[in-house]
Amino acid sequence: MKHRRGIGLAPPDHHAVEIDTVTLTTLPQWYVIYARCRACQRQTLIERRDVARRGSRDLSLAELAKRLKCRRCGNRSGNLLFLEMQPRD
């Protein structure tokens, strides 16, 4: 896809992840998972190995987002998951 100012953009599906079907085991290792609380805006890195060790390895990312609880304020509703792709060498 071409940007109107000449910047070449990747198609939307190039880096897209289906959060309803992707689990921690099917998510490529170069993705880093962050969680953000909607109430207090605290953001933290989610260690996928810790989550998988607790038996949630086959949990979809959408279900994982529903189970998030903020450690600062205790909020359980509306918390967000963010994925960041690390550069691959």
Biopython code that builds the backbone (N, CA, C, O; Angstrom):
import numpy as np
from Bio.PDB.StructureBuilder import StructureBuilder

atoms = [
    (1, "MET", "N", (0.851, -1.163, 0.000)),
    (1, "MET", "CA", (0.000, 0.000, 0.000)),
    (1, "MET", "C", (0.897, 1.225, 0.000)),
    (1, "MET", "O", (1.900, 1.273, 0.712)),
    (2, "LYS", "N", (0.534, 2.204, -0.794)),
    (2, "LYS", "CA", (1.316, 3.430, -0.883)),
    (2, "LYS", "C", (0.645, 4.531, -0.081)),
    (2, "LYS", "O", (-0.564, 4.744, -0.176)),
    (3, "HIS", "N", (1.433, 5.212, 0.695)),
    (3, "HIS", "CA", (0.971, 6.381, 1.426)),
    (3, "HIS", "C", (0.938, 7.542, 0.449)),
    (3, "HIS", "O", (1.745, 7.581, -0.480)),
    (4, "ARG", "N", (0.034, 8.479, 0.630)),
    (4, "ARG", "CA", (-0.095, 9.581, -0.328)),
    (4, "ARG", "C", (1.149, 10.454, -0.400)),
    (4, "ARG", "O", (1.327, 11.183, -1.376)),
    (5, "ARG", "N", (2.006, 10.398, 0.601)),
    (5, "ARG", "CA", (3.240, 11.182, 0.558)),
    (5, "ARG", "C", (4.434, 10.335, 0.132)),
    (5, "ARG", "O", (5.580, 10.756, 0.289)),
    (6, "GLY", "N", (4.173, 9.145, -0.407)),
    (6, "GLY", "CA", (5.235, 8.333, -0.951)),
    (6, "GLY", "C", (5.873, 7.363, 0.029)),
    (6, "GLY", "O", (6.862, 6.713, -0.310)),
    (7, "ILE", "N", (5.327, 7.250, 1.245)),
    (7, "ILE", "CA", (5.865, 6.302, 2.205)),
    (7, "ILE", "C", (5.230, 4.948, 1.925)),
    (7, "ILE", "O", (4.004, 4.834, 1.903)),
    (8, "GLY", "N", (6.043, 3.926, 1.711)),
    (8, "GLY", "CA", (5.504, 2.593, 1.460)),
    (8, "GLY", "C", (5.057, 1.944, 2.758)),
    (8, "GLY", "O", (5.868, 1.746, 3.663)),
    (9, "LEU", "N", (3.790, 1.615, 2.857)),
    (9, "LEU", "CA", (3.247, 0.968, 4.046)),
    (9, "LEU", "C", (2.954, -0.494, 3.752)),
    (9, "LEU", "O", (2.541, -0.841, 2.646)),
    (10, "ALA", "N", (3.167, -1.344, 4.736)),
    (10, "ALA", "CA", (2.843, -2.755, 4.589)),
    (10, "ALA", "C", (1.338, -2.933, 4.594)),
    (10, "ALA", "O", (0.626, -2.140, 5.210)),
    (11, "PRO", "N", (0.837, -3.963, 3.915)),
    (11, "PRO", "CA", (-0.599, -4.218, 3.978)),
    (11, "PRO", "C", (-1.029, -4.476, 5.414)),
    (11, "PRO", "O", (-0.229, -4.967, 6.210)),
    (12, "PRO", "N", (-2.269, -4.157, 5.766)),
    (12, "PRO", "CA", (-2.715, -4.302, 7.152)),
    (12, "PRO", "C", (-2.573, -5.710, 7.702)),
    (12, "PRO", "O", (-2.369, -5.876, 8.905)),
    (13, "ASP", "N", (-2.673, -6.722, 6.861)),
    (13, "ASP", "CA", (-2.606, -8.083, 7.371)),
    (13, "ASP", "C", (-1.173, -8.604, 7.499)),
    (13, "ASP", "O", (-0.979, -9.727, 7.964)),
    (14, "HIS", "N", (-0.178, -7.832, 7.107)),
    (14, "HIS", "CA", (1.213, -8.282, 7.149)),
    (14, "HIS", "C", (1.690, -8.541, 8.575)),
    (14, "HIS", "O", (2.396, -9.518, 8.824)),
    (15, "HIS", "N", (1.313, -7.682, 9.502)),
    (15, "HIS", "CA", (1.735, -7.829, 10.887)),
    (15, "HIS", "C", (0.559, -8.075, 11.818)),
    (15, "HIS", "O", (0.722, -8.076, 13.038)),
    (16, "ALA", "N", (-0.630, -8.285, 11.249)),
    (16, "ALA", "CA", (-1.826, -8.447, 12.068)),
    (16, "ALA", "C", (-1.834, -9.811, 12.762)),
    (16, "ALA", "O", (-1.350, -10.806, 12.222)),
    (17, "VAL", "N", (-2.392, -9.829, 13.960)),
    (17, "VAL", "CA", (-2.520, -11.054, 14.749)),
    (17, "VAL", "C", (-3.985, -11.197, 15.137)),
    (17, "VAL", "O", (-4.586, -10.259, 15.662)),
    (18, "GLU", "N", (-4.559, -12.366, 14.882)),
    (18, "GLU", "CA", (-5.940, -12.646, 15.282)),
    (18, "GLU", "C", (-5.944, -13.008, 16.761)),
    (18, "GLU", "O", (-5.588, -14.130, 17.121)),
    (19, "ILE", "N", (-6.341, -12.077, 17.620)),
    (19, "ILE", "CA", (-6.255, -12.323, 19.061)),
    (19, "ILE", "C", (-7.265, -13.360, 19.540)),
    (19, "ILE", "O", (-7.110, -13.906, 20.632)),
    (20, "ASP", "N", (-8.292, -13.640, 18.746)),
    (20, "ASP", "CA", (-9.270, -14.649, 19.153)),
    (20, "ASP", "C", (-8.748, -16.068, 18.967)),
    (20, "ASP", "O", (-9.200, -16.988, 19.649)),
    (21, "THR", "N", (-7.805, -16.255, 18.053)),
    (21, "THR", "CA", (-7.316, -17.602, 17.765)),
    (21, "THR", "C", (-5.861, -17.826, 18.172)),
    (21, "THR", "O", (-5.462, -18.968, 18.399)),
    (22, "VAL", "N", (-5.066, -16.772, 18.269)),
    (22, "VAL", "CA", (-3.642, -16.914, 18.596)),
    (22, "VAL", "C", (-3.477, -17.141, 20.093)),
    (22, "VAL", "O", (-4.073, -16.440, 20.912)),
    (23, "THR", "N", (-2.657, -18.132, 20.435)),
    (23, "THR", "CA", (-2.347, -18.433, 21.835)),
    (23, "THR", "C", (-0.882, -18.115, 22.095)),
    (23, "THR", "O", (-0.155, -17.725, 21.182)),
    (24, "LEU", "N", (-0.454, -18.281, 23.332)),
    (24, "LEU", "CA", (0.952, -18.032, 23.659)),
    (24, "LEU", "C", (1.881, -18.985, 22.924)),
    (24, "LEU", "O", (3.018, -18.625, 22.619)),
    (25, "THR", "N", (1.421, -20.184, 22.639)),
    (25, "THR", "CA", (2.272, -21.136, 21.934)),
    (25, "THR", "C", (2.316, -20.871, 20.436)),
    (25, "THR", "O", (3.313, -21.191, 19.789)),
    (26, "THR", "N", (1.261, -20.295, 19.869)),
    (26, "THR", "CA", (1.256, -20.025, 18.428)),
    (26, "THR", "C", (1.738, -18.625, 18.089)),
    (26, "THR", "O", (2.026, -18.342, 16.926)),
    (27, "LEU", "N", (1.832, -17.749, 19.068)),
    (27, "LEU", "CA", (2.343, -16.395, 18.831)),
    (27, "LEU", "C", (3.852, -16.481, 18.596)),
    (27, "LEU", "O", (4.568, -17.052, 19.418)),
    (28, "PRO", "N", (4.344, -15.924, 17.491)),
    (28, "PRO", "CA", (5.791, -15.988, 17.234)),
    (28, "PRO", "C", (6.602, -15.377, 18.373)),
    (28, "PRO", "O", (6.153, -14.443, 19.037)),
    (29, "GLN", "N", (7.790, -15.912, 18.587)),
    (29, "GLN", "CA", (8.641, -15.505, 19.712)),
    (29, "GLN", "C", (9.119, -14.067, 19.616)),
    (29, "GLN", "O", (9.530, -13.497, 20.626)),
    (30, "TRP", "N", (9.080, -13.466, 18.441)),
    (30, "TRP", "CA", (9.574, -12.093, 18.322)),
    (30, "TRP", "C", (8.530, -11.047, 18.725)),
    (30, "TRP", "O", (8.777, -9.848, 18.596)),
    (31, "TYR", "N", (7.374, -11.491, 19.207)),
    (31, "TYR", "CA", (6.389, -10.561, 19.759)),
    (31, "TYR", "C", (6.567, -10.462, 21.273)),
    (31, "TYR", "O", (6.738, -11.472, 21.956)),
    (32, "VAL", "N", (6.525, -9.243, 21.782)),
    (32, "VAL", "CA", (6.568, -8.979, 23.213)),
    (32, "VAL", "C", (5.173, -8.506, 23.607)),
    (32, "VAL", "O", (4.551, -7.722, 22.889)),
    (33, "ILE", "N", (4.685, -8.984, 24.750)),
    (33, "ILE", "CA", (3.318, -8.674, 25.184)),
    (33, "ILE", "C", (3.363, -7.696, 26.348)),
    (33, "ILE", "O", (4.072, -7.917, 27.330)),
    (34, "TYR", "N", (2.599, -6.611, 26.231)),
    (34, "TYR", "CA", (2.453, -5.625, 27.290)),
    (34, "TYR", "C", (0.988, -5.559, 27.699)),
    (34, "TYR", "O", (0.097, -5.799, 26.884)),
    (35, "ALA", "N", (0.744, -5.233, 28.958)),
    (35, "ALA", "CA", (-0.616, -5.024, 29.451)),
    (35, "ALA", "C", (-0.714, -3.609, 30.005)),
    (35, "ALA", "O", (0.234, -3.100, 30.602)),
    (36, "ARG", "N", (-1.874, -2.977, 29.801)),
    (36, "ARG", "CA", (-2.104, -1.630, 30.327)),
    (36, "ARG", "C", (-3.446, -1.582, 31.031)),
    (36, "ARG", "O", (-4.462, -2.043, 30.511)),
    (37, "CYS", "N", (-3.426, -1.014, 32.222)),
    (37, "CYS", "CA", (-4.647, -0.839, 33.004)),
    (37, "CYS", "C", (-5.396, 0.378, 32.481)),
    (37, "CYS", "O", (-4.808, 1.441, 32.283)),
    (38, "ARG", "N", (-6.686, 0.219, 32.261)),
    (38, "ARG", "CA", (-7.485, 1.347, 31.784)),
    (38, "ARG", "C", (-7.748, 2.375, 32.880)),
    (38, "ARG", "O", (-7.965, 3.550, 32.585)),
    (39, "ALA", "N", (-7.732, 1.947, 34.128)),
    (39, "ALA", "CA", (-8.054, 2.858, 35.229)),
    (39, "ALA", "C", (-6.874, 3.761, 35.593)),
    (39, "ALA", "O", (-7.023, 4.981, 35.661)),
    (40, "CYS", "N", (-5.706, 3.166, 35.824)),
    (40, "CYS", "CA", (-4.561, 3.967, 36.308)),
    (40, "CYS", "C", (-3.453, 4.123, 35.269)),
    (40, "CYS", "O", (-2.437, 4.759, 35.552)),
    (41, "GLN", "N", (-3.627, 3.558, 34.077)),
    (41, "GLN", "CA", (-2.682, 3.651, 32.964)),
    (41, "GLN", "C", (-1.335, 2.987, 33.228)),
    (41, "GLN", "O", (-0.370, 3.258, 32.514)),
    (42, "ARG", "N", (-1.248, 2.124, 34.236)),
    (42, "ARG", "CA", (-0.001, 1.396, 34.497)),
    (42, "ARG", "C", (0.223, 0.417, 33.360)),
    (42, "ARG", "O", (-0.700, -0.285, 32.947)),
    (43, "GLN", "N", (1.455, 0.368, 32.849)),
    (43, "GLN", "CA", (1.796, -0.555, 31.776)),
    (43, "GLN", "C", (2.945, -1.438, 32.226)),
    (43, "GLN", "O", (3.894, -0.966, 32.852)),
    (44, "THR", "N", (2.857, -2.726, 31.904)),
    (44, "THR", "CA", (3.884, -3.666, 32.323)),
    (44, "THR", "C", (4.079, -4.747, 31.264)),
    (44, "THR", "O", (3.175, -5.050, 30.485)),
    (45, "LEU", "N", (5.258, -5.310, 31.256)),
    (45, "LEU", "CA", (5.596, -6.408, 30.366)),
    (45, "LEU", "C", (5.009, -7.698, 30.927)),
    (45, "LEU", "O", (5.097, -7.949, 32.129)),
    (46, "ILE", "N", (4.412, -8.515, 30.066)),
    (46, "ILE", "CA", (3.905, -9.813, 30.479)),
    (46, "ILE", "C", (4.922, -10.859, 30.046)),
    (46, "ILE", "O", (5.234, -10.988, 28.862)),
    (47, "GLU", "N", (5.424, -11.589, 31.005)),
    (47, "GLU", "CA", (6.358, -12.673, 30.713)),
    (47, "GLU", "C", (5.556, -13.888, 30.263)),
    (47, "GLU", "O", (4.871, -14.521, 31.068)),
    (48, "ARG", "N", (5.642, -14.207, 28.990)),
    (48, "ARG", "CA", (4.832, -15.299, 28.452)),
    (48, "ARG", "C", (5.178, -16.643, 29.075)),
    (48, "ARG", "O", (4.315, -17.516, 29.166)),
    (49, "ARG", "N", (6.416, -16.827, 29.506)),
    (49, "ARG", "CA", (6.790, -18.097, 30.144)),
    (49, "ARG", "C", (6.100, -18.257, 31.489)),
    (49, "ARG", "O", (5.694, -19.362, 31.849)),
    (50, "ASP", "N", (5.963, -17.158, 32.239)),
    (50, "ASP", "CA", (5.272, -17.227, 33.527)),
    (50, "ASP", "C", (3.795, -17.573, 33.338)),
    (50, "ASP", "O", (3.237, -18.368, 34.095)),
    (51, "VAL", "N", (3.172, -16.981, 32.339)),
    (51, "VAL", "CA", (1.761, -17.257, 32.067)),
    (51, "VAL", "C", (1.588, -18.706, 31.613)),
    (51, "VAL", "O", (0.657, -19.384, 32.048)),
    (52, "ALA", "N", (2.478, -19.181, 30.744)),
    (52, "ALA", "CA", (2.398, -20.556, 30.249)),
    (52, "ALA", "C", (2.644, -21.551, 31.375)),
    (52, "ALA", "O", (2.042, -22.624, 31.400)),
    (53, "ARG", "N", (3.525, -21.200, 32.303)),
    (53, "ARG", "CA", (3.828, -22.091, 33.429)),
    (53, "ARG", "C", (2.605, -22.293, 34.320)),
    (53, "ARG", "O", (2.462, -23.341, 34.950)),
    (54, "ARG", "N", (1.737, -21.310, 34.375)),
    (54, "ARG", "CA", (0.523, -21.412, 35.196)),
    (54, "ARG", "C", (-0.567, -22.230, 34.510)),
    (54, "ARG", "O", (-1.666, -22.366, 35.047)),
    (55, "GLY", "N", (-0.277, -22.770, 33.341)),
    (55, "GLY", "CA", (-1.251, -23.611, 32.646)),
    (55, "GLY", "C", (-2.109, -22.875, 31.653)),
    (55, "GLY", "O", (-3.114, -23.418, 31.194)),
    (56, "SER", "N", (-1.752, -21.659, 31.306)),
    (56, "SER", "CA", (-2.564, -20.863, 30.377)),
    (56, "SER", "C", (-1.946, -20.801, 28.995)),
    (56, "SER", "O", (-2.164, -19.837, 28.261)),
    (57, "ARG", "N", (-1.189, -21.802, 28.635)),
    (57, "ARG", "CA", (-0.458, -21.802, 27.369)),
    (57, "ARG", "C", (-1.392, -21.838, 26.162)),
    (57, "ARG", "O", (-1.077, -21.245, 25.130)),
    (58, "ASP", "N", (-2.536, -22.521, 26.268)),
    (58, "ASP", "CA", (-3.468, -22.637, 25.156)),
    (58, "ASP", "C", (-4.613, -21.634, 25.238)),
    (58, "ASP", "O", (-5.615, -21.775, 24.538)),
    (59, "LEU", "N", (-4.472, -20.650, 26.067)),
    (59, "LEU", "CA", (-5.462, -19.585, 26.220)),
    (59, "LEU", "C", (-5.262, -18.566, 25.098)),
    (59, "LEU", "O", (-4.133, -18.152, 24.832)),
    (60, "SER", "N", (-6.340, -18.162, 24.443)),
    (60, "SER", "CA", (-6.212, -17.159, 23.382)),
    (60, "SER", "C", (-5.834, -15.812, 24.003)),
    (60, "SER", "O", (-6.074, -15.571, 25.187)),
    (61, "LEU", "N", (-5.248, -14.953, 23.196)),
    (61, "LEU", "CA", (-4.856, -13.635, 23.694)),
    (61, "LEU", "C", (-6.077, -12.814, 24.121)),
    (61, "LEU", "O", (-5.985, -12.004, 25.043)),
    (62, "ALA", "N", (-7.210, -13.020, 23.461)),
    (62, "ALA", "CA", (-8.436, -12.319, 23.853)),
    (62, "ALA", "C", (-8.887, -12.758, 25.245)),
    (62, "ALA", "O", (-9.300, -11.925, 26.052)),
    (63, "GLU", "N", (-8.811, -14.049, 25.531)),
    (63, "GLU", "CA", (-9.175, -14.550, 26.858)),
    (63, "GLU", "C", (-8.175, -14.096, 27.913)),
    (63, "GLU", "O", (-8.551, -13.799, 29.047)),
    (64, "LEU", "N", (-6.904, -14.045, 27.537)),
    (64, "LEU", "CA", (-5.879, -13.568, 28.454)),
    (64, "LEU", "C", (-6.144, -12.112, 28.840)),
    (64, "LEU", "O", (-5.990, -11.739, 30.002)),
    (65, "ALA", "N", (-6.538, -11.299, 27.874)),
    (65, "ALA", "CA", (-6.837, -9.891, 28.148)),
    (65, "ALA", "C", (-7.994, -9.747, 29.132)),
    (65, "ALA", "O", (-7.990, -8.833, 29.956)),
    (66, "LYS", "N", (-8.975, -10.626, 29.061)),
    (66, "LYS", "CA", (-10.121, -10.574, 29.974)),
    (66, "LYS", "C", (-9.729, -10.934, 31.405)),
    (66, "LYS", "O", (-10.402, -10.522, 32.350)),
    (67, "ARG", "N", (-8.652, -11.697, 31.576)),
    (67, "ARG", "CA", (-8.235, -12.148, 32.905)),
    (67, "ARG", "C", (-7.242, -11.219, 33.589)),
    (67, "ARG", "O", (-6.846, -11.473, 34.727)),
    (68, "LEU", "N", (-6.835, -10.153, 32.920)),
    (68, "LEU", "CA", (-5.825, -9.258, 33.493)),
    (68, "LEU", "C", (-6.350, -8.527, 34.718)),
    (68, "LEU", "O", (-7.505, -8.102, 34.758)),
    (69, "LYS", "N", (-5.486, -8.387, 35.712)),
    (69, "LYS", "CA", (-5.807, -7.630, 36.920)),
    (69, "LYS", "C", (-4.616, -6.717, 37.215)),
    (69, "LYS", "O", (-3.474, -7.175, 37.254)),
    (70, "CYS", "N", (-4.881, -5.444, 37.419)),
    (70, "CYS", "CA", (-3.831, -4.474, 37.702)),
    (70, "CYS", "C", (-3.289, -4.695, 39.109)),
    (70, "CYS", "O", (-4.055, -4.834, 40.062)),
    (71, "ARG", "N", (-1.975, -4.725, 39.232)),
    (71, "ARG", "CA", (-1.348, -4.904, 40.545)),
    (71, "ARG", "C", (-1.343, -3.619, 41.357)),
    (71, "ARG", "O", (-1.195, -3.665, 42.579)),
    (72, "ARG", "N", (-1.498, -2.486, 40.709)),
    (72, "ARG", "CA", (-1.501, -1.218, 41.438)),
    (72, "ARG", "C", (-2.869, -0.890, 42.008)),
    (72, "ARG", "O", (-2.991, -0.605, 43.199)),
    (73, "CYS", "N", (-3.908, -0.927, 41.167)),
    (73, "CYS", "CA", (-5.231, -0.482, 41.632)),
    (73, "CYS", "C", (-6.259, -1.610, 41.738)),
    (73, "CYS", "O", (-7.342, -1.404, 42.285)),
    (74, "GLY", "N", (-5.932, -2.803, 41.220)),
    (74, "GLY", "CA", (-6.850, -3.928, 41.316)),
    (74, "GLY", "C", (-7.925, -3.977, 40.242)),
    (74, "GLY", "O", (-8.811, -4.830, 40.303)),
    (75, "ASN", "N", (-7.871, -3.091, 39.266)),
    (75, "ASN", "CA", (-8.877, -3.054, 38.210)),
    (75, "ASN", "C", (-8.837, -4.342, 37.383)),
    (75, "ASN", "O", (-7.764, -4.832, 37.030)),
    (76, "ARG", "N", (-10.017, -4.880, 37.081)),
    (76, "ARG", "CA", (-10.125, -6.094, 36.274)),
    (76, "ARG", "C", (-10.864, -5.861, 34.965)),
    (76, "ARG", "O", (-10.881, -6.759, 34.123)),
    (77, "SER", "N", (-11.464, -4.720, 34.757)),
    (77, "SER", "CA", (-12.291, -4.531, 33.564)),
    (77, "SER", "C", (-11.641, -3.580, 32.561)),
    (77, "SER", "O", (-11.106, -2.531, 32.920)),
    (78, "GLY", "N", (-11.707, -3.979, 31.302)),
    (78, "GLY", "CA", (-11.243, -3.123, 30.223)),
    (78, "GLY", "C", (-9.736, -3.008, 30.066)),
    (78, "GLY", "O", (-9.264, -2.122, 29.354)),
    (79, "ASN", "N", (-8.977, -3.870, 30.704)),
    (79, "ASN", "CA", (-7.526, -3.801, 30.567)),
    (79, "ASN", "C", (-7.109, -4.249, 29.171)),
    (79, "ASN", "O", (-7.788, -5.068, 28.551)),
    (80, "LEU", "N", (-6.013, -3.723, 28.683)),
    (80, "LEU", "CA", (-5.613, -3.901, 27.294)),
    (80, "LEU", "C", (-4.334, -4.716, 27.162)),
    (80, "LEU", "O", (-3.474, -4.684, 28.042)),
    (81, "LEU", "N", (-4.214, -5.447, 26.054)),
    (81, "LEU", "CA", (-2.980, -6.132, 25.678)),
    (81, "LEU", "C", (-2.399, -5.427, 24.465)),
    (81, "LEU", "O", (-3.130, -5.060, 23.544)),
    (82, "PHE", "N", (-1.091, -5.238, 24.462)),
    (82, "PHE", "CA", (-0.393, -4.666, 23.324)),
    (82, "PHE", "C", (0.710, -5.619, 22.897)),
    (82, "PHE", "O", (1.389, -6.208, 23.738)),
    (83, "LEU", "N", (0.886, -5.768, 21.606)),
    (83, "LEU", "CA", (1.954, -6.596, 21.063)),
    (83, "LEU", "C", (2.955, -5.699, 20.372)),
    (83, "LEU", "O", (2.587, -4.794, 19.623)),
    (84, "GLU", "N", (4.222, -5.957, 20.627)),
    (84, "GLU", "CA", (5.289, -5.215, 19.961)),
    (84, "GLU", "C", (6.202, -6.227, 19.301)),
    (84, "GLU", "O", (6.632, -7.197, 19.924)),
    (85, "MET", "N", (6.494, -5.987, 18.022)),
    (85, "MET", "CA", (7.367, -6.890, 17.293)),
    (85, "MET", "C", (8.809, -6.431, 17.477)),
    (85, "MET", "O", (9.157, -5.301, 17.134)),
    (86, "GLN", "N", (9.633, -7.302, 18.014)),
    (86, "GLN", "CA", (11.046, -7.001, 18.202)),
    (86, "GLN", "C", (11.763, -7.167, 16.867)),
    (86, "GLN", "O", (11.375, -8.011, 16.059)),
    (87, "PRO", "N", (12.803, -6.373, 16.627)),
    (87, "PRO", "CA", (13.567, -6.541, 15.387)),
    (87, "PRO", "C", (14.243, -7.907, 15.343)),
    (87, "PRO", "O", (14.800, -8.371, 16.337)),
    (88, "ARG", "N", (14.185, -8.532, 14.196)),
    (88, "ARG", "CA", (14.821, -9.843, 14.031)),
    (88, "ARG", "C", (16.122, -9.642, 13.271)),
    (88, "ARG", "O", (16.160, -8.999, 12.222)),
    (89, "ASP", "N", (17.170, -10.199, 13.817)),
    (89, "ASP", "CA", (18.479, -10.057, 13.176)),
    (89, "ASP", "C", (18.737, -11.161, 12.193)),
    (89, "ASP", "O", (19.795, -11.193, 11.564)),
]
sb = StructureBuilder()
sb.init_structure("model")
sb.init_model(0)
sb.init_chain("A")
sb.init_seg("    ")
for serial, (resi, resn, name, xyz) in enumerate(atoms, 1):
    if name == "N":
        sb.init_residue(resn, " ", resi, " ")
    sb.init_atom(name, np.array(xyz, "f"), 0.0, 1.0, " ", f" {name:<3s}", serial, name[0])
structure = sb.get_structure()
